[in-house]
Amino acid sequence: MASQHAITKVIPPLNFACVEEGLYRSAGPLPLNLPFVSDLNLDTVIWMASEDPSPDFLSWIRANGIKFLNFGIGEITAPWDPEVERNVIGALQALAEASNGRILVTCTMGRHRTGTVIGCLRRLQNWSITSTFAEYRRFTGGNRYRVIDELHNIEQFNRSSVALPELEDRQAWLQEA
């Protein structure tokens, strides 16, 4: 008889993707996603939703000594609401800091708020607007993208509003920004 070994299913969170080496995006991980997320060896989680992460995810973050940065924003309904702008810029500055190591950017579903942060990151990286929008739409479910996010929050994003750290203190994937 074959030995009975427990098999751990490795299931990524919804809308998971590797954005850059050591930078990931996703929906807020559920308990069944935690074995997968554990393998990412995260140093920092950047939370973009106004609602709190699940108690299981918060407990997992604490138990693993991961830095938790909350830049939660509510539903994006107006172009560059001051709260949205402040929190997106804060998240981008945290992303840029090499000291934050391996990072997961996440919100409830990993679509609009996370997508806005990653879209603005792509603008910092001098991506074309077409490529930036294509990536944003890949995670928003086709027709669920928001014109406010695209035209106002991403396209009109002022790159000079982010105070990037000195080159030696900056994430490698932002060296050219």
Disulfide bonds with the S-S distance in Angstrom:
none
